[in-house]
Amino acid sequence: MNQVGLVGRFTKDPVLRYLSGNRVQTHFSLAINRNFKNNRGEVDADFIFCTAWGRLAEHIVKYCGKGSLIGANGRIQTRSFVNEENTKIFMTEVVVEDIRFYHLKQRNSDETAIVPPQPPNEQEDLKDFVLP
């Protein structure tokens, strides 16, 4: 079973992206405090990379800003890609399938939260590719 539940705060305003095939997506990082203090008496945080698709992504971008507290349920996914320096990069992320809004904050920027679609090209199509 591949299932994860997180409660954390957005580290920045999420942005909606339009991908090929009329798909919409957003990715964001959640800051999650640990349950214990370090040797200096401070609480450390982990930063978890998350992705959401479709209507869920649209709702996240519409209602959440930096600092919003949410609960997210989903699954862990790993993938890899080759960056501009020809180095293979491995990523682990949470694909969010359900969300709870606990404490919402307004978006910090007045600019639109939507990235307009770009003209298709072969390199961009490869970025959408997800390994099984």
C-alpha beads as a LAMMPS data file, in Angstrom:
LAMMPS data file: protein, C-alpha beads

132 atoms
131 bonds

1 atom types
1 bond types

-500.0 500.0 xlo xhi
-500.0 500.0 ylo yhi
-500.0 500.0 zlo zhi

Masses

1 110.0

Atoms # bond

1 1 1 0.000 0.000 0.000
2 1 1 1.357 3.416 -0.990
3 1 1 -0.414 6.045 1.089
4 1 1 0.796 9.156 2.913
5 1 1 -0.847 11.886 4.991
6 1 1 0.763 15.271 5.665
7 1 1 -0.139 18.435 7.548
8 1 1 1.979 21.451 6.713
9 1 1 2.246 24.997 5.420
10 1 1 2.895 26.260 1.886
11 1 1 6.391 27.676 1.475
12 1 1 5.247 29.963 -1.392
13 1 1 2.169 30.709 -3.481
14 1 1 1.252 27.766 -5.748
15 1 1 1.090 28.326 -9.513
16 1 1 -1.224 26.558 -11.972
17 1 1 0.403 25.162 -15.129
18 1 1 -1.308 24.037 -18.318
19 1 1 0.285 20.979 -19.891
20 1 1 -0.301 19.086 -23.107
21 1 1 -3.664 17.355 -23.539
22 1 1 -5.596 20.047 -21.596
23 1 1 -4.134 18.841 -18.298
24 1 1 -3.597 21.260 -15.418
25 1 1 -1.073 20.792 -12.640
26 1 1 0.454 22.566 -9.682
27 1 1 3.450 21.675 -7.608
28 1 1 4.353 23.097 -4.240
29 1 1 6.452 22.470 -1.175
30 1 1 4.987 21.900 2.288
31 1 1 6.951 22.773 5.429
32 1 1 6.233 20.172 8.105
33 1 1 7.525 20.589 11.649
34 1 1 9.118 17.601 13.335
35 1 1 7.681 16.269 16.613
36 1 1 10.890 16.819 18.596
37 1 1 13.513 19.479 19.223
38 1 1 17.112 19.315 18.046
39 1 1 20.146 19.599 20.359
40 1 1 19.834 23.425 20.294
41 1 1 16.221 23.225 21.547
42 1 1 14.727 24.243 18.192
43 1 1 12.061 22.481 16.140
44 1 1 13.342 21.495 12.689
45 1 1 11.135 21.233 9.607
46 1 1 11.082 18.961 6.585
47 1 1 10.166 20.321 3.159
48 1 1 8.099 17.892 1.111
49 1 1 7.604 18.388 -2.633
50 1 1 3.981 17.788 -3.714
51 1 1 2.063 17.705 -7.003
52 1 1 -1.677 17.965 -7.659
53 1 1 -3.623 17.549 -10.906
54 1 1 -6.928 18.683 -12.432
55 1 1 -9.669 20.322 -10.380
56 1 1 -7.772 19.694 -7.162
57 1 1 -4.849 21.724 -8.527
58 1 1 -7.228 24.527 -9.527
59 1 1 -8.746 24.652 -6.009
60 1 1 -5.320 24.701 -4.362
61 1 1 -4.156 27.624 -6.506
62 1 1 -7.443 29.488 -5.996
63 1 1 -7.624 29.214 -2.210
64 1 1 -4.064 28.757 -0.884
65 1 1 -1.245 31.241 -0.447
66 1 1 2.131 31.142 1.234
67 1 1 1.677 30.057 4.853
68 1 1 -1.691 28.328 4.360
69 1 1 -2.060 25.263 6.586
70 1 1 -3.428 22.191 4.811
71 1 1 -3.779 18.473 5.261
72 1 1 -2.910 16.424 2.183
73 1 1 -3.429 12.724 1.478
74 1 1 -1.866 10.984 -1.482
75 1 1 0.813 8.597 -2.635
76 1 1 4.587 8.744 -2.881
77 1 1 6.011 8.731 -6.383
78 1 1 9.603 8.652 -7.599
79 1 1 10.794 9.768 -11.003
80 1 1 13.957 10.804 -12.771
81 1 1 14.997 13.135 -15.561
82 1 1 18.175 14.489 -17.143
83 1 1 18.850 18.174 -16.418
84 1 1 20.593 20.784 -18.577
85 1 1 24.042 19.641 -17.375
86 1 1 23.296 16.069 -18.557
87 1 1 23.018 14.835 -14.964
88 1 1 20.337 12.341 -14.048
89 1 1 18.172 13.747 -11.245
90 1 1 15.996 11.527 -9.048
91 1 1 12.940 13.003 -7.319
92 1 1 10.545 11.740 -4.675
93 1 1 7.258 13.605 -4.365
94 1 1 3.755 13.220 -2.981
95 1 1 0.979 13.097 -5.574
96 1 1 -1.890 14.738 -3.686
97 1 1 -5.263 13.033 -4.132
98 1 1 -7.272 14.694 -1.320
99 1 1 -6.866 17.911 0.626
100 1 1 -8.235 19.582 3.748
101 1 1 -8.016 23.341 4.193
102 1 1 -7.243 24.162 7.851
103 1 1 -6.061 27.784 7.866
104 1 1 -5.938 29.680 4.578
105 1 1 -3.862 32.775 3.880
106 1 1 -4.271 35.183 1.007
107 1 1 -1.900 35.001 -1.917
108 1 1 1.082 37.339 -1.473
109 1 1 1.131 38.438 -5.085
110 1 1 -1.568 40.213 -7.054
111 1 1 -0.272 38.695 -10.267
112 1 1 -2.186 35.877 -11.884
113 1 1 -1.543 32.420 -10.532
114 1 1 -1.778 30.840 -13.965
115 1 1 1.117 30.057 -16.265
116 1 1 -0.184 30.370 -19.844
117 1 1 0.348 27.415 -22.176
118 1 1 3.500 27.551 -24.274
119 1 1 3.684 26.572 -27.940
120 1 1 4.443 22.853 -28.093
121 1 1 7.984 21.707 -28.746
122 1 1 9.714 18.375 -28.399
123 1 1 11.750 19.295 -25.282
124 1 1 8.640 20.515 -23.439
125 1 1 6.805 17.265 -24.220
126 1 1 9.620 15.300 -22.592
127 1 1 9.242 17.319 -19.361
128 1 1 5.624 16.045 -19.057
129 1 1 6.794 12.452 -19.375
130 1 1 6.531 10.506 -16.140
131 1 1 8.337 7.224 -15.737
132 1 1 6.251 4.319 -14.416

Bonds

1 1 1 2
2 1 2 3
3 1 3 4
4 1 4 5
5 1 5 6
6 1 6 7
7 1 7 8
8 1 8 9
9 1 9 10
10 1 10 11
11 1 11 12
12 1 12 13
13 1 13 14
14 1 14 15
15 1 15 16
16 1 16 17
17 1 17 18
18 1 18 19
19 1 19 20
20 1 20 21
21 1 21 22
22 1 22 23
23 1 23 24
24 1 24 25
25 1 25 26
26 1 26 27
27 1 27 28
28 1 28 29
29 1 29 30
30 1 30 31
31 1 31 32
32 1 32 33
33 1 33 34
34 1 34 35
35 1 35 36
36 1 36 37
37 1 37 38
38 1 38 39
39 1 39 40
40 1 40 41
41 1 41 42
42 1 42 43
43 1 43 44
44 1 44 45
45 1 45 46
46 1 46 47
47 1 47 48
48 1 48 49
49 1 49 50
50 1 50 51
51 1 51 52
52 1 52 53
53 1 53 54
54 1 54 55
55 1 55 56
56 1 56 57
57 1 57 58
58 1 58 59
59 1 59 60
60 1 60 61
61 1 61 62
62 1 62 63
63 1 63 64
64 1 64 65
65 1 65 66
66 1 66 67
67 1 67 68
68 1 68 69
69 1 69 70
70 1 70 71
71 1 71 72
72 1 72 73
73 1 73 74
74 1 74 75
75 1 75 76
76 1 76 77
77 1 77 78
78 1 78 79
79 1 79 80
80 1 80 81
81 1 81 82
82 1 82 83
83 1 83 84
84 1 84 85
85 1 85 86
86 1 86 87
87 1 87 88
88 1 88 89
89 1 89 90
90 1 90 91
91 1 91 92
92 1 92 93
93 1 93 94
94 1 94 95
95 1 95 96
96 1 96 97
97 1 97 98
98 1 98 99
99 1 99 100
100 1 100 101
101 1 101 102
102 1 102 103
103 1 103 104
104 1 104 105
105 1 105 106
106 1 106 107
107 1 107 108
108 1 108 109
109 1 109 110
110 1 110 111
111 1 111 112
112 1 112 113
113 1 113 114
114 1 114 115
115 1 115 116
116 1 116 117
117 1 117 118
118 1 118 119
119 1 119 120
120 1 120 121
121 1 121 122
122 1 122 123
123 1 123 124
124 1 124 125
125 1 125 126
126 1 126 127
127 1 127 128
128 1 128 129
129 1 129 130
130 1 130 131
131 1 131 132
